[in-house]
Amino acid sequence: MSPSPDSLSLTQKAVAPTRRSFFGRVRQLFSRPQVDEATWEELEDLLVMADVGLGTTQELLGRVRERMAEEKGDPMVALQDEMTRLLDVGIVRPDNGAPPQVILVVGVNGSGKTTSIAKLAYRLRKEGKRVVMAAADTFRAAAIDQLREWGQRTGAEVISQGPGADPGAVTYDAIQAAMGRGADVVLVDTAGRLHTKHNLMEELKKVGRVASRIAPGAPHQVLLVLDATTGQNGLIQARHFTQAVGVSGVFLAKLDGTAKGGIVLAISRELGLPILYIGTGEKLDDIAPFNADAFVETLCSP
């Protein structure tokens, strides 16, 4: 599906640092009279520095070199094709029957999770949907206050209790409220840090179980918020969350704040997870549905 003009503009804004820092130099490499072994080695270094990751880079360049050996042509076009193919992970659209759709949003503290929830709520509200947000990160009073503030700004209702309340109880109340008020979507903000990783994952599993008891098939989506500026470290986080709660897609936050947007390719190849949204700035409407064609075309444009 083609991106909207607004989505394309936001993608261009987010990708600009990576295009300037790394992919402009990729074009320069391929503009040489001869693409030799030294060229491929320099290209590998550039992609690894752009956070594509060594394994993903080697697989990507292996495919490009194989194509060039078989059919010649423009290596830049071949690289773009293979990047797009790598990003084509496939998106499973939840079929949850009657609303509300329950989206569990997970991620470590500091990843931009609560702000990303607000952006998603704002986008859904602009689409005419009624949104309820559950302040289930009860271990941080600031997180509850922040979500309440975002609720006022986005027009989404926030269900909350006091600090230290049971996150499962907050989630239960939010889904009940959504059902009673005819809401379309419930966005559940969850904790990003407990005393140990084990405790955090067990708490998230519990929240998921509570959601499933009240809404058939819930959570219908588990959205992992990753901070693009953390690079390869973000992949470690993603593996833990995926193993614990079955992440179905990624919201890549702060993509505009890094020159290493190659992490997008690493996420798709190493985790097999689709990137659903990208954060492109600090404003509420700085969110774009991820479109692989637009991302790659913008990244590799002159």
C-alpha positions as CSV (number, residue, x, y, z in Angstrom):
1,M,0.0,0.0,0.0
2,S,1.3,3.4,-1.0
3,P,2.0,5.8,1.9
4,S,0.0,9.0,2.2
5,P,1.8,12.3,1.4
6,D,1.9,13.1,5.1
7,S,3.4,9.7,6.0
8,L,5.9,10.0,3.2
9,S,7.0,13.4,4.4
10,L,7.4,12.2,8.0
11,T,9.4,9.2,6.8
12,Q,11.7,11.5,4.8
13,K,12.2,13.6,7.9
14,A,13.1,10.6,10.1
15,V,15.4,9.0,7.6
16,A,17.3,12.1,6.7
17,P,20.2,11.7,9.2
18,T,20.9,8.2,8.0
19,R,20.7,9.1,4.4
20,R,23.2,12.0,4.9
21,S,25.6,10.1,7.1
22,F,25.8,6.7,5.4
23,F,23.7,6.1,2.3
24,G,25.0,9.1,0.5
25,R,28.4,7.5,0.8
26,V,27.0,4.2,-0.4
27,R,25.9,5.9,-3.6
28,Q,29.4,7.4,-4.0
29,L,30.9,3.9,-3.7
30,F,28.7,2.5,-6.5
31,S,29.5,5.5,-8.7
32,R,33.1,4.4,-9.1
33,P,34.2,3.2,-12.5
34,Q,34.8,-0.3,-11.1
35,V,33.1,-2.0,-8.2
36,D,35.8,-4.3,-6.8
37,E,36.5,-6.2,-3.6
38,A,37.6,-3.1,-1.8
39,T,34.3,-1.5,-2.7
40,W,32.3,-4.3,-1.1
41,E,34.5,-4.2,2.0
42,E,33.9,-0.4,2.4
43,L,30.2,-1.0,1.9
44,E,30.1,-3.6,4.6
45,D,31.8,-1.2,7.0
46,L,29.3,1.5,6.2
47,L,26.3,-0.7,6.8
48,V,27.6,-2.1,10.0
49,M,28.3,1.5,11.2
50,A,24.7,2.4,10.3
51,D,23.5,-0.3,12.8
52,V,22.4,-2.8,10.2
53,G,24.5,-5.3,12.1
54,L,27.2,-7.7,10.9
55,G,25.0,-10.7,10.2
56,T,22.3,-8.7,8.4
57,T,24.9,-6.8,6.5
58,Q,26.6,-10.0,5.3
59,E,23.3,-11.6,4.2
60,L,22.2,-8.4,2.4
61,L,25.5,-8.0,0.5
62,G,25.6,-11.7,-0.3
63,R,22.3,-11.4,-2.0
64,V,23.3,-8.2,-3.9
65,R,26.6,-9.7,-5.1
66,E,24.9,-12.9,-6.2
67,R,22.5,-10.8,-8.3
68,M,25.3,-8.8,-9.8
69,A,27.1,-11.9,-10.8
70,E,24.0,-13.3,-12.5
71,E,22.4,-10.3,-14.1
72,K,24.8,-7.3,-13.8
73,G,22.7,-4.1,-13.8
74,D,22.9,-1.3,-11.2
75,P,24.2,-2.4,-7.8
76,M,22.3,0.4,-6.1
77,V,19.0,-0.8,-7.5
78,A,19.9,-4.3,-6.4
79,L,20.7,-3.1,-2.9
80,Q,17.4,-1.3,-2.7
81,D,15.5,-4.3,-3.9
82,E,17.1,-6.6,-1.3
83,M,16.6,-4.1,1.5
84,T,12.9,-4.0,0.7
85,R,12.7,-7.7,0.5
86,L,14.4,-8.0,3.9
87,L,11.8,-5.7,5.4
88,D,8.9,-7.7,4.0
89,V,8.3,-9.6,7.2
90,G,4.5,-9.7,6.9
91,I,2.0,-8.1,9.2
92,V,-0.7,-10.2,10.9
93,R,-3.8,-8.1,11.2
94,P,-5.7,-9.1,14.3
95,D,-9.3,-10.3,13.7
96,N,-10.7,-9.7,17.2
97,G,-14.4,-9.6,16.3
98,A,-16.3,-7.1,18.4
99,P,-14.3,-4.1,19.8
100,P,-12.4,-3.1,21.7
101,Q,-9.1,-4.1,20.3
102,V,-6.7,-4.4,23.2
103,I,-3.1,-3.4,22.4
104,L,-0.5,-4.2,25.1
105,V,2.4,-1.7,24.8
106,V,5.7,-2.9,26.2
107,G,9.3,-1.6,26.4
108,V,11.9,-0.5,28.8
109,N,11.7,2.8,30.7
110,G,13.2,5.6,28.7
111,S,12.4,4.1,25.3
112,G,9.7,6.7,24.6
113,K,6.9,4.2,25.4
114,T,4.4,6.5,27.1
115,T,4.9,9.2,24.5
116,S,4.5,6.7,21.7
117,I,1.2,5.5,23.2
118,A,0.0,9.1,23.2
119,K,1.0,9.5,19.5
120,L,-0.9,6.3,18.6
121,A,-3.9,7.5,20.6
122,Y,-3.8,10.8,18.8
123,R,-3.6,9.1,15.4
124,L,-6.5,6.8,16.3
125,R,-8.6,9.7,17.5
126,K,-8.0,11.6,14.3
127,E,-9.3,8.5,12.5
128,G,-12.5,8.9,14.5
129,K,-11.9,6.0,17.0
130,R,-12.8,6.1,20.6
131,V,-9.7,5.3,22.7
132,V,-9.1,4.3,26.3
133,M,-5.7,4.3,27.8
134,A,-4.8,2.1,30.8
135,A,-2.1,3.5,33.1
136,A,-0.8,0.0,34.1
137,D,2.7,1.2,34.7
138,T,1.8,1.6,38.4
139,F,5.4,1.3,39.6
140,R,6.1,4.9,38.6
141,A,3.8,7.7,39.7
142,A,5.3,9.9,37.0
143,A,4.1,7.5,34.3
144,I,0.5,7.6,35.6
145,D,0.6,11.5,35.7
146,Q,2.2,11.6,32.2
147,L,-0.5,9.4,30.7
148,R,-3.2,11.4,32.3
149,E,-1.7,14.6,30.8
150,W,-1.5,12.9,27.4
151,G,-5.1,11.8,27.8
152,Q,-6.2,15.4,28.2
153,R,-4.2,16.5,25.1
154,T,-5.4,13.6,22.8
155,G,-9.0,13.3,23.9
156,A,-8.5,9.7,25.0
157,E,-10.0,8.5,28.3
158,V,-7.4,7.3,30.9
159,I,-8.2,4.7,33.4
160,S,-5.8,4.7,36.4
161,Q,-5.4,4.0,40.0
162,G,-2.7,5.1,42.5
163,P,1.0,4.3,42.4
164,G,1.6,0.7,43.5
165,A,-1.8,-0.6,42.4
166,D,-2.1,-4.0,40.7
167,P,-1.4,-3.5,36.9
168,G,-3.8,-6.3,36.1
169,A,-6.6,-4.6,38.0
170,V,-6.0,-1.4,36.1
171,T,-6.0,-3.3,32.8
172,Y,-9.3,-5.1,33.8
173,D,-10.9,-1.8,34.7
174,A,-9.8,-0.2,31.4
175,I,-11.2,-3.0,29.3
176,Q,-14.5,-3.0,31.3
177,A,-14.8,0.8,30.8
178,A,-14.0,0.5,27.1
179,M,-16.7,-2.2,26.7
180,G,-19.2,-0.2,28.6
181,R,-18.6,3.0,26.7
182,G,-18.3,1.5,23.2
183,A,-14.6,2.3,22.8
184,D,-12.8,0.9,19.8
185,V,-9.2,0.5,21.2
186,V,-7.6,0.0,24.6
187,L,-3.9,1.0,24.8
188,V,-2.3,-0.5,27.9
189,D,0.8,1.2,29.1
190,T,2.9,-1.3,31.0
191,A,5.9,-1.2,33.4
192,G,9.3,-1.0,31.8
193,R,11.5,-1.8,34.8
194,L,11.0,-3.9,37.9
195,H,13.7,-5.2,40.3
196,T,14.7,-8.0,38.0
197,K,14.0,-8.9,34.3
198,H,12.2,-12.0,35.5
199,N,9.8,-10.0,37.6
200,L,9.1,-7.6,34.8
201,M,8.3,-10.4,32.3
202,E,6.1,-12.2,34.8
203,E,4.2,-9.0,35.5
204,L,3.6,-8.5,31.7
205,K,2.4,-12.1,31.3
206,K,0.0,-11.5,34.2
207,V,-1.4,-8.4,32.5
208,G,-1.8,-10.3,29.3
209,R,-3.7,-13.1,31.1
210,V,-6.1,-10.6,32.7
211,A,-6.8,-9.0,29.3
212,S,-7.6,-12.4,27.8
213,R,-10.1,-13.3,30.5
214,I,-12.2,-10.3,29.9
215,A,-11.8,-9.8,26.1
216,P,-11.7,-12.9,23.9
217,G,-8.4,-13.1,22.0
218,A,-6.8,-10.2,24.0
219,P,-4.2,-8.8,23.8
220,H,-4.9,-8.6,20.1
221,Q,-1.6,-6.9,19.5
222,V,1.6,-6.6,21.6
223,L,3.5,-3.6,20.4
224,L,7.1,-3.2,21.5
225,V,8.5,0.4,21.7
226,L,12.2,0.5,20.8
227,D,14.4,3.5,21.1
228,A,16.2,3.7,17.7
229,T,19.1,5.5,19.3
230,T,20.0,2.4,21.3
231,G,21.0,0.5,18.2
232,Q,22.0,-3.1,18.5
233,N,21.3,-3.0,22.3
234,G,17.6,-2.7,21.3
235,L,17.7,-6.1,19.7
236,I,18.6,-7.7,23.1
237,Q,15.6,-6.0,24.7
238,A,13.4,-7.1,21.9
239,R,14.4,-10.7,22.2
240,H,13.5,-10.7,25.9
241,F,10.1,-9.2,25.4
242,T,9.3,-11.4,22.4
243,Q,10.1,-14.5,24.3
244,A,8.0,-13.5,27.3
245,V,4.9,-11.9,25.7
246,G,4.9,-12.7,22.0
247,V,5.5,-9.3,20.5
248,S,3.6,-8.9,17.2
249,G,5.1,-5.6,16.0
250,V,7.5,-2.7,16.7
251,F,7.0,1.0,17.2
252,L,10.5,2.4,16.5
253,A,10.7,5.7,18.5
254,K,13.2,8.5,18.1
255,L,14.2,7.5,14.6
256,D,14.7,11.2,13.8
257,G,17.3,11.5,16.5
258,T,19.8,9.0,15.1
259,A,22.0,8.7,12.1
260,K,21.9,4.9,12.4
261,G,18.5,4.0,11.0
262,G,19.9,0.7,9.7
263,I,18.5,-0.9,12.9
264,V,15.3,-1.2,11.0
265,L,16.9,-3.9,8.8
266,A,18.4,-5.7,11.7
267,I,15.0,-5.8,13.6
268,S,13.3,-7.3,10.5
269,R,15.9,-9.9,9.8
270,E,17.1,-11.0,13.2
271,L,13.7,-10.9,15.0
272,G,11.3,-11.5,12.2
273,L,9.1,-8.7,13.6
274,P,7.3,-6.1,11.4
275,I,7.9,-2.5,12.1
276,L,4.4,-1.0,12.3
277,Y,5.1,2.7,13.3
278,I,8.0,5.1,13.4
279,G,8.4,8.1,15.7
280,T,9.6,11.0,13.7
281,G,9.8,13.9,16.2
282,E,8.5,15.2,19.5
283,K,5.0,16.4,18.5
284,L,1.9,14.3,18.8
285,D,1.5,14.0,15.1
286,D,5.1,12.9,14.6
287,I,4.1,9.3,13.9
288,A,4.0,7.5,10.6
289,P,2.9,3.9,9.7
290,F,6.0,2.2,8.5
291,N,6.2,1.6,4.8
292,A,9.2,-0.4,3.6
293,D,9.1,0.9,0.0
294,A,9.0,4.5,1.2
295,F,11.7,3.9,3.8
296,V,14.2,2.3,1.4
297,E,13.4,4.7,-1.5
298,T,14.0,7.7,0.8
299,L,17.1,6.2,2.4
300,C,18.7,5.5,-1.0
301,S,17.6,8.7,-2.9
302,P,20.3,11.1,-4.1
